[in-house]
Amino acid sequence: MKSFILMFKQNGNFYLYDANRNKILLISSEHFKQIQGYITDKPVDDMTFINKLISNGFLGPSRIQGIEHPMTDYISNYLDNKLAKLTLQVTQKCNFRCEYCSYSGAYENRVHSNENMTIDTAQKAIDFLFDHSSQSKQVNIGFYGGEPLLSFDLIKECVEYTEAKYIGKDVSFTMTTNGSLIDRKIIDFFIEHNISLSISVDGPKEIHNKNRKLANGCGSYETVHEKIRLIKEEYPEYYKEKVTFLMVLDPETNVGCLNQFCSSELFDDSIISSSFINDLNSKNDIRYSEDFTIGWEYEKFKFYLSKLGNLAESNASRLLSFEFQDLNDMFLKFEKDAMDMPAVVHHGGPCIPGQLRLFVTTSGDLFPCERVSESSVSMKIGHINSGFEYDKAARLLNIGKLSEDDCKSCFAIRLCSVCAAHADNITELSQQKKSLVCNSVRRGVIEKIKDGCALLELGYQFK
């Protein structure tokens, strides 16, 4: 490959992204044509600009000789000493039957069960975090399910055990819940022990009830909203400082209705984190309706207008704030002094498996995070009794080796978000499955780069 670049034009402007330098350049139409000729081995009349680019490290071929994650040699050190978060699956029971739940039967994963974590397993997991976080200034313990509040007594024991053991260490607690079982006793305990709460809520009644159903098949909207209102009205400070909301976006719903919901009196000053229905290990295709796609692009347009100061922020969708933060972070990296591409490198998706959010199942199995399939042979990286399987963690970290030749020539290697979960077919890590994801990731990278350049054209400064 003669060059390691992406070229594109939009709005009458011409751009060059060079993966070796991790820089985007705005160039003239004439220079654009010259570079096109150069990279396709056609005669170029004037090489002045091209030679200038080459002298500054641009337009070179891929310098990558091998694919290996730079943290490979440090996995054992990080997992032994620098764990940051432990997520305890305190129960596999749930009083909801959400349509898109990873345990619903629609995914290559276990289904709902009645398994509970024992106090012995929980304490061993808490000890495990303590013993493997000596170099971490702060650690977090999260409670997860199923529905974790079905095991509230166990959670209380875990919190009290941790506080007694972690004297002198900065530890915080979080919980993800469907919200239906919250009462004053629970909130009082959360306030006393400084526990942050994330409540799942998907929008107005019709949208929420479409997927988030009680075990008896009825919608859960009234039950959940009654509990949310209880917290906001009777514990306003806790609500403001410690409660956030998780919204799963159904791509067949109306985006405008979701925005109105987020601006309603109950949620107007809350943090709402949105994500699309998970397609990892899904047995069915996730379909995006035309109305949703058009609505989402319109809301993105309005969000960008607000960033340019041409629309009041109150008219911009809060659902796009996290997506925009990703775009902002990407362009800040472009603006920093670029480093030459190393000879041995790995694409940017994987984190050290388990180091940032180690997930412990009811039986004590260790997984990189709570987003992977618990049925996966590939993703299990140990057990609290036997410790980490470092060789398996290394394979997950170096997922790029599955498609080494493709990665070496991919312009998006620095910007890639693919991790091992995207290549997991439950029994093994699949090159074919990873390659399918790579295509969509590349399209997403191109779209983000174009969006960011459009904002720059209009005078926006990433910060």
N, C-alpha and C positions, 0 to 999 in steps of 0.2 A: 504494500500500500504506500503510495507516494506521499500522502499527507494524512494527518490525523485530525480532520476538521469537519465542521458543519457549516454550510453556507446557506443563507436564505435571504429573501427580500420581502418587505412588507411596507405598506403605506409610502411607497416611493423611495424607501431607504434600503441600503444593502449592508449585510452583516456577515462577519466571519467569527465563528467560535473555534478556538484552537484548544484541543484537549491537552496537548503537551504543556501549554502555558496557562490553561484554565482562565482564558481571557476572551471577552467579546469585543470585537472592533467594529466600529461604524466606518464603512469605506465607501468610496465613490462607485458609480456604476461602471466606469471604465476600469478601475482596479478590480472590481468584481469579475468582469469579463476576462481580465488578464490572468487572474488566479484560476478561473475555470479552465482556461487554456493550459496553464502550467500543470495543473494536477491531472489533466487528461493527455499530457504529452503532445500538445499541439504547439506550433510555433507562436512565440510571443514577441511582438515587435520591440516593446520597451520593457526591460526587466528591472528598471530602477526601483520601483516600489516593491516588487517581489524580492529583490536582493536585500532591500532594507528590512523587510519582514524576516527573511531568513537570518540576517545578521543579529536580529533580536530574539531568535529562538522560535520563530513561527514557521509554519508550513513544513515542518519536518515529518518524517514517517513515524509511526508508532515506535516508541523507544522501549516498549515493554518486552522483556525477555522471558519473564515468568510470572505466574499468578500465585501469590501467597500473601496472606494478611499480615501486616506489619506487627500485629500483636500476638502472632502464633507462639513465639518463644516465651511469652509472658503470661499465657493462659493460667498456668498453675499458680503463679504468684497473685494474679488478680482474683481468682476464685478462692484462694486460701486466705487472702488478707484484705480484699477490697470489695466485698459484697455491699451493695447499696440498699437493696430492697428485698424483702421476703413477702411473698403473697401466700397466705394459708388458705387452702380450700377446706374450710371448717365443716362443710357438709356438701353432699351431692343432692340433697333433697331440695325441692323447690315447690312453692305454692302457686307458681305461674307456669304456663305452657306457651311461651312466646314462639311465634311461627318461625322467626329467624334465629332462634337460639342454637348454638353450636351443639347442644345436647338434644335437639328436637327430633333427631332421626333424619334430618335433611342434610346432614354432614357426615363425612367419614370420621366419626368420633364415637365415643361412648354415648349412650342415651341416659335419660334420667334414671337415677337409682336412689336407694334409701341409705347409702353409706354415709357415716359420720366420722369425722376425725376424732380420735381419742385424745384425752388430755396428755397421755404419755407421748403420743406422736407429736402433738402440738409443742410440748415442752422441749422435745428433742430438736424440733425444727428451730425453735427460738434459741436454743443452745448452739445449734449449728450456725445460725447467723452471727451470734456473738463471737464464736470461735473463728469465724471466717471474715471478720470485718475490723480487724485490729488497726488497719490503716485508713479506715473510713471515718471522717469526722462526724458524719450524720448517717443514720440508717432509718429505714421506714419499714413498718410491718403493716401489711394490708390484709383485710379479711374478705374472703371471696366465697362463692358458692358454685352451684345452687344458690339458694337465698341464705346468706350468712346469718340473718337475724333469727332463723329457725334454730340456730345454735348459740343464742345470746349468752347463756350461762357459760359455755365454753369460752366465748370471746372475753367475758369478764375475767375468767381465770387466766387467760393468756395475757391480758393487759396487766393484771396485778403481778403475775409471775415475771413479766418483762421488766416492770418498773422496779421490782425488788432486785433483779439480777443486773440490770444495765445502769447501776448507779454511776454517775459521772460521765455517762455516754449520752449523746444527743439522739434520742429516739422519738419518732413520731408515729402516729397510727392513722390509717385510712380504712374506709370501708366502701364497697360498691354494693348497692342494695336496690331492690325494686320498690322500696319505700312503703309497702303495704302493712308491715308489722310495727312500724314506728309508733311509740307512745311516749308519754312524759317520763316514765322511769328510764327508758332507753336514752332519751335525749339528755336527761340529767346526768347519766353516767358518761355520755360522750363529752359533755361540757366539763365535767370534773376531771376527765383524763385527756382532754384536748384532742379528741378524735375527729378528723375531718370526714365528711360524708359526701359520697357521690350517689345521686339518685337518678335512676333511668326513667326518662319520660320522653315520649315521642311526638308530642304535639297536641292539638285540640282533640276533643273526644273521638270523633270519627276516625282520625288518623291513628291515634294512640291505641284504640280498641281493635284496630284491624289486625295488629300483630301481638300486642301485649295483653294476653288473656289470662284469667285466673285458671286454676286447674279444672274448674267445673265448666270451662268454655266461655264464661261471661267476660265481658270487657272489664278492665281494671281501672279505668280512668277515674271514676268517682272515689274509689278507695284510696288511690295514690294521691290525688289532689287534696283530699281531706287532710291527709297527713302532712303534705307540704304546707298547706295553709296553717295548720297547727304550729309548725316550726316557725313560720314567718311571723305570725301574730303573737305567739307567746314567748318566743326566743329570738327576737329580732337581731341581736348582736351575733349570736351563734349562726343564724341564717346568713347574715351578711359576710361573715369572716370564714366560715368553715363548710358551707354547703355549696356544692356545684351540681350541675345537671348534665347527664349524658344522653344525647339524642341520636338515635339511629335513624338515618334518613332512608326512607323507603322510596326508591326511584320511580314509583308509580303514583306518588302523591302530588299535591299541589304546593309548590314552593311558597306562593304568596300566603297560603293559610299558615304555613309554618312560621313565616316572618311575623304575621299578626299575633300568633301565639307567643312568640318570644318577646314581643313588645307589650304583652298584656300585663295587668297590674301585679300578678303573682310572680312574674319572671323578669320584669323590666330592668332590674338592677342586679341580676344574677349572672354568674359565669355559666355559659352553656357550651359544652364541647360536642361538636357534631362529627359523625362518621357515617359512611355508607354501609349498608348491609354487607357483612363479610362474605367474600366469595372464596376464601381459602378453604379447600377441601369440601366445597359445596357439591352435592350430587346434582344440583339443578343450576341452569344458567340464571344469572341475575339480570333481569331485563330492565332497561331504562326507557320509560315512555317518552314519546316525542314532546309532550307537554312539559314533563319534568325537565328534560334537557334544555328546552328553550327557556323555561323559567329560571333554571340555574345559571345559564349564560347571561340572561338579563340581569339577574341579581349580582353576578360578578361584574358586569359593566357598571352598575350603580355603585358597587363597592369601590371600584377603581376611581370613579368620579369623585367619591367622597375623599379618597386619599389625595386627589388633585385639588381639593378645596372647591369643587364645582357642585357639590351636593352636601347637604347637611348630614353629619354622621348618623343622626337619628333615622334617616331614610335609607341607610345602608344595612344590609342583612348581617346580623351577628354570626350567622352560620358560616360565613366565609373567613372569619378572623384567623382561624388556625391554618387554613389553606394559604392565606396571604402571608402568614408568618414564615411558612416554608419558602415561599417565593422570595421574601425579604432576605432570609438567611442565605439563600443561593446567591443572590446578587451582591450581598456584602462580601462573600468569598471571592467573587469576580473582581471586586474593587481593591482587594488587598494585593500586596506584591505576590505575584505568582511564583510558585516553586516548579522547577523542572520535573517532569514525570520521572519517577524512579524506574530503574531497570526491572525491578521486581515489585509488584504492587497488587492490590486487590480492589475490586469495586467497592463503593462506599456503603452498601446496604447493611451488612452484618454488624451486630455488636457482639461483645464477648458473651457467649451463651450463659445466661444465669447471673451474670455479674450485676446487671442493672435492675432486674426484676425477677429473681428466682421464684419459681412457682412450685409449691409443695402440695401434692394431692392428699386426699384423705388417708391414703395408705403409705404416704411418706416418699413416693417417687418424686424425683427432681426433673423439672422441665425448664427450658430457657425463659419462658414467660407463660402467662395464662392464655395467650392467644393461639397457641399451637394445639394440635390434637393430642389428647391424652391416650389415644389408641395407637399412636405412632411409635414404632420400634426405633425409628431413626432419631426422634426428637428427645427421647428419654436420656438424660445425662447423668443419672445416678440415683442414689437413695440415701436418706438421712442416716441410715445405719452403716452403710458402706462408703459413703462419700461420693465425690465426683468421679466420673469416667472421663478423664482429661482427653483421651484420644478421640472420643465421640464429640466432645465439645470442640476440639480442633477441626474435625471434619465439618461441623456446622459452621464454624467461623470461616473456613476456606471453601465456601460453597461455589466460588468462582472457578474452582478447578474442574467442576463438572463441564463447563463450557469454556475452557481455557483459550482456545483459538479465537472464539468469538469475542471474548472479553479483551483480548490483546488488540483487537482492531476496532473496538466500539468507541465512538466519540463520547459516549455518555458514561464512561467508566468512572469518572470522578463524581458523577451526579446520580449514580444508580441507587435505588432503594430496595433492591432484591435481597432478601435474606433466605435462610435455609427453609423456612416455612413455606415459601413459594415453590420449592422444588420437592416437597415432601409428598410422596404418594402412599404414606402410612407404613409400607414395608421397607422402603428404601428411598434414597434421594435420587430423583429422576432428572437426567439431563433434558429429556424431551419436555417435561413439565416446566422446568426452569426456562427453557428457550421460548416457550409460548408466552411466559410472563415478560421476558426480556423485550419482546416486540412491543407490548403495550406500554412498558416503562419508557422505552425510547420515544414513543409518540408523546407520552406525558411530559418528558423532559423538553422536547421541542416546543410543545405548547407553552410551558412555563417560561422558557427563554423568550419566546415571541411576546408573551404578555408583559414580561419585565421590560423588554426593549420598547414596547409601545408606551409604557408608563414613562420611561426615560425620555422618549421623543416629546412627550407632553410636559416635561419639566420636573417630573417627580424625582426625589432623591431618596434612595434607600438608606435607612438608618437604624 
